[in-house]
Amino acid sequence: MQSQDVAQHSAPAGRPGPPGPAVDVEQAEAALVEHYPRLVRLAYLVLPAGPGRHRRVLTAHALAQRALPRGRTPAPVIPAQSTGRDGDPGYACVRLRVLRAALAAGRAGGRRAWPGRDRLPSPLPQVWGLRLFPRSGGADELALDQRLSALSAAGRAAYVLRGLEKLPDEKVREVLAAAGAADPDAALREADGVPERYALLDSPEFDPCSLQARPTDLMRRRRHARAALTAAAALAVCGALVARSDGGRGAGGAAAPPYARNPAAEAALDPGRVTRASPTAWRTAARTGFSVWPARGDRTGDRALLRRALAVWARPGATVRVSATPGTPTGGPAGPPQLLYAGDVDGARVVLFHDGLRIARYAEPEDSTAGAVLDLARVDGATGAEAEALVLGRADGNVRYLTAPWVTRAAERDLLKPSAGAMDLGLAHGVTGPLAGPFRRASACTSWNVLQLTDAGGTRLFTDLGELVPAHLTAGRPGAPREAAGAEALRTWSPYGCSLAAARGLGVRSVNAWAFAGQPLPEGGGSASWVCTRAETWRGDGARTLAQFRTPGRAHGAVVARSDTSTACGPRAAHVLAGVLWKARSGSWYLLAAGGRDTASLRVTGDVTARAEGPLLAVRARRGATAVLKGTLDDGRTIGALR
């Protein structure tokens, strides 16, 4: 009620209202400490991106830390709208002070937002020898940040107050006016031009409290230290003479001194030494992997672009957005890598390299090098289907792929509609047309678009899981899966396609769907199906296994068990056991359990006690009952339920 009463006495839009209740320093400090991460995130989003993410991070912390008033301060009449902050005048006070300072910095623009050269206003925070920046997000976060950077500071503030603070437009006008924005209505109109991707504002991409660190410009620091080294030269000579007594062998052994020129490292950064496979190498190669892909694209001769891409791979700057799939080393190439592609893709210059272990994708805008992106993905041992496609670029929710030279056709298929045909994407010099990505919609999952590739060996399906290498889809018993493009496999995958979202960002190599059991339901409820989906990773561990259960009439299966450490449903252990509580039409509850065909018997203990011969069990239970499932295999081994 307090927040409603306050809102009724708000000033008209566009004018700051009358002073609210006074906020003392202790109340403001409590709000600042409790909501510090959100206040810093708000400041970071409103600040201009020009000075770089390191400077933006430190400034956001500085503005939040200086938001504490010096004495009792009239509180704004606009309260916070998010849960846990409703009607808190302390939070409203410090939020307004943070926003006012961020708007002032944005109006000043660039480095004029901070006094002196490249300095924050003293005192702290200050960081020496490191550059800090938030963790890299995906293509959606990058696109949103670029759209926000084109707005004025007030426009960014309007968008953030709408999305992060959940304020209605009337309250946004009042907050902007109180913070000193010249034209709140114009700011709201600016914000209208940016898509409402408010959920992305909570991404780690925009979290200045969860940071990565890299060294500053080491060469500049070296030059600054040169004077001190010169002053100590005499001492160093003496030390060297003394060191000769050990035969010239220092603690580093044969290692080169720091910052020494290393021929192998220099060769890796020389665009003239980049390797290229013969255009026909794949036709006679014993192994069809990335190593036999020819270099394609209209910029394979652009040495300046290749040089920039190699340099960023070896030493990404603080403004470069770097991402790597789990288990992928992020260092530069050990030697000259292989060039797979260099060309223009949807408004960006893109380069793809392969160093035998990883795929590296460098992308920069066509008109500058600002906003460069470096993506790394592990692909060791890739061959055949695993080396058939790479992501070239993502734009407006669409994905464009570079395919292997042996691929003859590319098409798009909806995995949830097995009877629908595939739509041809076109294939020009190995590059597909844009395919609508499966993550475009934030609402209910109504479609899941996959890439269908055809070559002399057959047709295969791949799905985008937000990484450089699409995951290969298969179906069937572990150890002997078949391609998911067949009619039976498509019917198996159809109710479970949306569960692929659970494997996003794990470094997935392939995903298999295994229909391990069908179970008659009690009371004539029809027949239910049990399916196990397992996402194998490039690094070998961390496979995500889901046991799913689907009853008649349901469009999608329900996940009843999940594990990231189990060997179940995999080639090493082609068996599984799972259970679920199910409610019949009569209102009665049953415990249902199922195992694979090699399950000889099942036993359940706990709130329910029962035993069944064979791989299926159905026993009456009460709602919310807990039980322990055990299964005995044909060879006498005992297995537990997937969890």
PAFIMI-571686 format. One record per residue (C-alpha): residue in three letters; x, y, z. Coordinates in steps of 0.5 Angstrom, whole numbers, plus 2048, in hexadecimal, padded with zeros to 3 digits. Layout:
// PAFIMI-571686
ALAXYZ;...
***
This chain:
// PAFIMI-571686
MET800800800;GLN806805801;SER8088057FA;GLN8018067F8;ASP80080C7FC;VAL80780F7FA;ALA80580E7F3;GLN7FF8117F3;HIS8028187F5;SER8088177F0;ALA80981D7EC;PRO80781E7E5;ALA80B81A7DF;GLY81181E7DD;ARG8128227E4;PRO8158207EA;GLY81081F7F0;PRO8108227F7;PRO8158207FC;GLY8138197FF;PRO815816806;ALA81C818808;VAL821812808;ASP82681280D;VAL82D81080B;GLU82C80980F;GLN82680780B;ALA82A809804;GLU830805806;ALA82B7FF808;ALA828800801;LEU82F8017FD;VAL8327FA801;GLU82C7F67FF;HIS82B7F87F8;TYR8327FA7F6;PRO8327F57F0;ARG82C7F77ED;LEU82E7FF7EE;VAL8357FD7EB;ARG8327FA7E5;LEU82D8007E4;ALA8338047E4;TYR8378007DF;LEU8317FF7DA;VAL8308077DA;LEU8378097D9;PRO83A80A7D2;ALA83E8047CF;GLY8438097CC;PRO8498087D1;GLY8498017D1;ARG8467FC7D6;HIS84B7FC7DB;ARG84A8037DC;ARG8438027DC;VAL8437FD7E1;LEU8478017E6;THR8438087E5;ALA83C8047E6;HIS83F8017ED;ALA8428087EF;LEU83B80C7ED;ALA8378067F2;GLN83C8077F7;ARG83B80F7F7;ALA83480E7F7;LEU83480F7FF;PRO831815801;ARG835819806;GLY82F81B80A;ARG82781A80B;THR82581B804;PRO81E81C801;ALA81C8157FE;PRO8198157F7;VAL8118147F6;ILE81380E7F1;PRO8148077F5;ALA8178017F2;GLN8127FC7EE;SER8167F67EF;THR8157F17F4;GLY8187F27FB;ARG8197FA7F9;ASP8127FC7F9;GLY8118037FD;ASP8188037FF;PRO81A80A800;GLY821808801;TYR8228047FB;ALA81E80A7F7;CYS82380F7F9;VAL82980B7F8;ARG8278097F1;LEU8258107EF;ARG82C8127F1;VAL82F80D7ED;LEU82B80E7E7;ARG82C8167E7;ALA8348157E7;ALA8348107E2;LEU82F8157DE;ALA83481A7DF;ALA83A8167DD;GLY8368147D6;ARG83581B7D5;ALA83C81D7D6;GLY83E8177D1;GLY8448137D0;ARG84A8147D5;ARG84781B7D6;ALA8438177DB;TRP8498177E0;PRO84E81C7E2;GLY85581B7E0;ARG8588177DA;ASP85680F7DB;ARG8548107E2;LEU84E80F7E7;PRO84C8147EC;SER8508137F2;PRO85080F7F7;LEU84E8087F5;PRO84D8047F2;GLN8538037EE;VAL8577FD7EB;TRP85E7FD7E9;GLY8617F87E4;LEU85A7F47E2;ARG8557F67DD;LEU84E7F47E0;PHE8487F27DC;PRO8417EE7DD;ARG8407E77DA;SER83F7E77D3;GLY8387E57D1;GLY8357E37CA;ALA8337E67C4;ASP82C7E87C6;GLU8307EC7CC;LEU8357EF7C7;ALA82F7F17C3;LEU82C7F57C8;ASP8327F87CB;GLN8337FB7C4;ARG82C7FD7C3;LEU82C8017CA;SER8338047C9;ALA8308087C3;LEU82B80B7C8;SER82C8117CC;ALA82D8107D3;ALA8268127D5;GLY82480D7D0;ARG8288087D3;ALA82580A7DA;ALA81E8097D7;TYR81F8027D4;VAL8228007DB;LEU81D8037DF;ARG8187FF7DB;GLY81B7F87DB;LEU8207F87E1;GLU81C7FC7E6;LYS8157FA7E3;LEU8128017E3;PRO80C8037DF;ASP80D8097DA;GLU80A80E7DF;LYS80F80C7E4;VAL81580C7DF;ARG8138137DD;GLU8138167E5;VAL81A8127E6;LEU81D8157E0;ALA81B81C7E2;ALA81D81B7E9;ALA8248197E7;GLY82581F7E2;ALA82381C7DB;ALA8218227D7;ASP81C81F7D3;PRO8198187D6;ASP8148177D0;ALA8198177CB;ALA81D8127CF;LEU81780E7CF;ARG81680E7C8;GLU81E80C7C7;ALA81D8067CB;ASP8178047C7;GLY81B8037C1;VAL81F7FE7C5;PRO81C7F77C5;GLU8197F57CC;ARG81E7F07CE;TYR81E7F17D5;ALA8207EA7D8;LEU8277EB7D5;LEU8287F17D9;ASP8297EC7DF;SER82E7E97DB;PRO8357E87DD;GLU8377EC7D7;PHE8357F27DB;ASP8377F07E2;PRO83D7F57E5;CYS83D7F17EB;SER83F7EA7E8;LEU8457EC7E4;GLN84B7E97E0;ALA8527EB7E0;ARG8587EC7DB;PRO85E7F07DB;THR85F7F77D9;ASP8637F97D3;LEU8697F57D5;MET86E7F97D0;ARG86C8007D3;ARG86D7FD7DA;ARG8747FB7D7;ARG8768027D4;HIS8748057DB;ALA8788007DF;ARG87E8017DA;ALA8818077DE;ALA8818037E4;LEU8857FE7E1;THR88A8027DE;ALA88B8057E5;ALA88C7FE7E8;ALA8917FC7E2;ALA8977FC7E6;LEU8947F77EB;ALA8917F37E6;VAL8987F27E2;CYS89B7F07E9;GLY8967EB7EA;ALA8977E87E3;LEU89E7E77E5;VAL89D7E47EB;ALA8987DF7E8;ARG89D7DC7E3;SER89F7D87E9;ASP89A7D37E7;GLY89C7D27E0;GLY8977D77DD;ARG8917D37DF;GLY88B7D77E3;ALA8857D57E6;GLY8817D67E0;GLY8867D17DC;ALA8857D17D5;ALA87F7D57D5;ALA8807DC7D1;PRO8807E27D6;PRO8797E67D7;TYR8777EA7D0;ALA87C7E77CC;ARG87B7E67C5;ASN8787DF7C3;PRO8797DC7BC;ALA8737D77BD;ALA86F7DC7C0;GLU8707E17BA;ALA86F7DC7B5;ALA8687DB7B8;LEU8667E27B7;ASP8697E37B0;PRO8637E37AB;GLY8687E17A6;ARG8697DA7A9;VAL8627D87AA;THR8617D17A7;ARG85C7D07A2;ALA8597C97A0;SER8597C7799;PRO8527C8796;THR8527C1794;ALA8557BE79A;TRP84F7BC79D;ARG84D7B7797;THR8537B2798;ALA8547B47A0;ALA8547AD7A4;ARG8507B27AA;THR84B7B77A8;GLY84C7BC7AE;PHE84D7C47AE;SER8547C37AC;VAL8527C17A5;TRP84E7C77A4;PRO8507CC79F;ALA8507D47A0;ARG84A7D779E;GLY8477DE79E;ASP8497E579A;ARG84E7E779F;THR8537E179F;GLY8587E679C;ASP8577EC7A1;ARG85E7EB7A5;ALA85C7F17A9;LEU8557EE7AC;LEU8597E77AD;ARG85E7EB7B1;ARG8597EE7B5;ALA8557E87B6;LEU85C7E47B8;ALA85E7EA7BD;VAL8577EA7C1;TRP8587E27C1;ALA85E7E37C5;ARG85D7E97C9;PRO8567EB7C9;GLY8557F27CC;ALA8517F47D1;THR84B7F67CC;VAL84B7F07C9;ARG8457EB7CB;VAL8487E47CC;SER8447DE7CC;ALA8477D77CD;THR8437D07CE;PRO8447CC7D4;GLY84B7C97D4;THR84E7CD7CE;PRO8547D07CF;THR8547D87CE;GLY85C7D97CC;GLY85E7DB7C5;PRO8607D67C0;ALA8677D27C1;GLY8687D27BA;PRO8667D57B3;PRO85E7D37B3;GLN85A7D07AD;LEU8567D67AA;LEU84E7D37A9;TYR84B7DA7A7;ALA84C7E17A6;GLY8467E57A4;ASP8407EA7A5;VAL83A7E77A8;ASP8347EB7AA;GLY8387F27AB;ALA83E7EF7AE;ARG8457ED7AC;VAL8467E57AF;VAL84C7E17AF;LEU84C7D97B1;PHE8527D67B3;HIS8547CF7B5;ASP85A7CD7B9;GLY8597C57B9;LEU8557C67C0;ARG8517CC7C0;ILE84D7D07BB;ALA84E7D87BC;ARG8497DD7B9;TYR84B7E47B9;ALA8467E97B7;GLU8467F17B6;PRO8417F67B3;GLU8427F77AC;ASP8437FF7AE;SER8487FE7B3;THR84C7FA7B8;ALA8487FC7BE;GLY8437F77C1;ALA8487F17BF;VAL8467EA7C1;LEU84A7E37C2;ASP8467DD7C3;LEU84A7D67C4;ALA8477CF7C4;ARG84B7C87C5;VAL84A7C47BF;ASP8507BF7C1;GLY84E7B87BD;ALA8497BB7B9;THR8487B77B3;GLY8427B57AE;ALA83B7B87B0;GLU83F7BC7B6;ALA8437C07B1;GLU83D7C27AC;ALA83B7C97AE;LEU83D7CF7B2;VAL83A7D57B4;LEU83C7DB7B0;GLY8377E07B3;ARG8317E27B7;ALA82D7E87B5;ASP8257E97B7;GLY8247E27BA;ASN8277DF7B4;VAL82D7DA7B3;ARG8317DA7AD;TYR8367D47AC;LEU83C7D27A8;THR83C7CB7A6;ALA8417C57A4;PRO8437C579D;TRP8407BE79C;VAL8397C179E;THR8347C1798;ARG82E7C479B;ALA82B7C87A1;ALA8247C87A4;GLU8207CB7AA;ARG81C7C67AE;ASP8177C77B4;LEU8197C17B8;LEU8127C27BC;LYS80E7C07B5;PRO8117BA7B3;SER80C7B97AD;ALA80E7C07AA;GLY8137C17A5;ALA81A7C47A5;MET81A7CB7A2;ASP8207CC79D;LEU8257D17A0;GLY82A7D279A;LEU8317D179A;ALA8367D6797;HIS83E7D4797;GLY83C7D079E;VAL8387D57A1;THR8317D47A3;GLY82B7D97A2;PRO8297DC7A9;LEU8257D67AE;ALA8207D97B3;GLY8247D77BA;PRO8207D37BF;PHE8217D87C4;ARG81D7DE7C1;ARG8177DD7C5;ALA8177DE7CD;SER8107DC7CD;ALA80D7D47CD;CYS8117D07C8;THR80D7CF7C2;SER8137CD7BD;TRP81A7CB7BD;ASN81D7CC7B7;VAL8237C87B5;LEU8287C87AF;GLN8287C27AA;LEU82E7C07A6;THR82F7BB7A1;ASP8357B879E;ALA8377B279A;GLY8367AE7A0;GLY82F7B07A2;THR82B7B57A6;ARG82D7B87AD;LEU82A7BD7B2;PHE82D7C27B6;THR82B7C77BB;ASP82D7CE7BD;LEU82F7CE7C5;GLY8327D57C5;GLU8397D27C3;LEU83D7D27BD;VAL83C7CB7BC;PRO8357C97BB;ALA8337C27BF;HIS8327BC7BB;LEU82C7B97BC;THR82B7B17BC;ALA8267AC7BF;GLY8267A57C1;ARG8297A07C6;PRO82F7A37C9;GLY8367A07C5;ALA83279F7BF;PRO82E7A57BD;ARG82B7A77B7;GLU82A7AE7B3;ALA8247B27B6;ALA8227B47AF;GLY81E7AD7AD;ALA8177AD7AE;GLU8177A97B5;ALA81C7AD7B8;LEU8197B37B6;ARG8137B17BA;THR8177AF7C0;TRP81A7B67C0;SER8137BA7BF;PRO8117BA7C6;TYR8177BB7C9;GLY81B7C07C5;CYS8197C67C9;SER81D7C37CF;LEU8247C47CB;ALA8247CB7CE;ALA8267C87D4;ALA82D7C67D1;ARG82E7CD7CE;GLY8357D07D0;LEU8387C97D2;GLY83D7C87CC;VAL8397C27C9;ARG83B7BE7C4;SER8357BA7C3;VAL82E7B87C6;ASN82B7B17C5;ALA8237B07C7;TRP8227A97C9;ALA81B7A67CA;PHE81D7A17CF;ALA81579F7D1;GLY80E79F7D0;GLN80979E7D6;PRO80279D7D6;LEU7FF7A17DB;PRO7FA79F7E1;GLU7F37A07E0;GLY7F379F7D9;GLY7F77A67D8;GLY7FA7A47D2;SER8017A37D0;ALA8077A87D3;SER80E7A87D0;TRP8147A97D3;VAL81A7AC7D0;CYS8217AE7D2;THR8257B37CF;ARG82D7B47D0;ALA8317BA7CE;GLU8387B87CD;THR83E7BD7CD;TRP8447BE7CA;ARG8487BE7D0;GLY8457B77D2;ASP8427B87D9;GLY83C7BC7DB;ALA8377B97D6;ARG8307BB7D8;THR82B7B57D8;LEU8247B67D9;ALA81F7B17DA;GLN8187B37D7;PHE8117B17D8;ARG80B7B27D3;THR8047B07D4;PRO7FF7AF7CE;GLY7FC7B67CC;ARG8027BA7CE;ALA8067BE7C9;HIS80C7BE7CD;GLY8107B97D1;ALA8117BB7D9;VAL8187BB7DC;VAL8187B67E2;ALA81F7B57E3;ARG8267B97E1;SER82D7B77E2;ASP8347BA7E0;THR8387B57E3;SER8347AE7E1;THR8377A97DC;ALA82F7A77DB;CYS82D7A77D4;GLY8347A87D1;PRO8387A37CD;ARG83C7A17D4;ALA83579F7D7;ALA82F79E7D2;HIS82A79D7D8;VAL8267A27DC;LEU8217A27E2;ALA81C7A87E3;GLY8157A97E7;VAL8107AE7E7;LEU8097AF7EB;TRP8037AF7E7;LYS7FC7B17E8;ALA7F77AD7E5;ARG7F07B07E2;SER7ED7AD7E8;GLY7F17B17ED;SER7F57AB7EF;TRP7FD7AC7EF;TYR8027A77ED;LEU8097A67ED;LEU80C7A47E6;ALA8137A17E5;ALA81679F7DE;GLY81D79C7DC;GLY82079A7D6;ARG81F7937D3;ASP8257907D7;THR8217917DD;ALA81F78B7E1;SER81B78E7E7;LEU81A7947EA;ARG8197957F2;VAL81679B7F5;THR81779D7FD;GLY8157A3801;ASP80E7A6801;VAL80C7A17FC;THR80F7997FC;ALA80E7957F6;ARG8127907F2;ALA81178F7EA;GLU81478A7E6;GLY81678D7DF;PRO8187947DD;LEU8117977DF;LEU80E7997E6;ALA80779C7E8;VAL80479C7EF;ARG7FF7A17F2;ALA8027A67F7;ARG8007AD7FA;ARG8027B47F7;GLY8097B67FA;ALA80B7AF7FB;THR8137AE7FB;ALA8167A77F9;VAL81D7A47F8;LEU81D7A07F1;LYS82279B7F0;GLY8227967EA;THR8267907E8;LEU82978F7E1;ASP8297887DD;ASP8307877DF;GLY82E7887E7;ARG83178F7E8;THR82D7947EC;ILE82B79B7E9;GLY8287A17EC;ALA8237A67EA;LEU8267AC7E6;ARG8267B27EA;
***
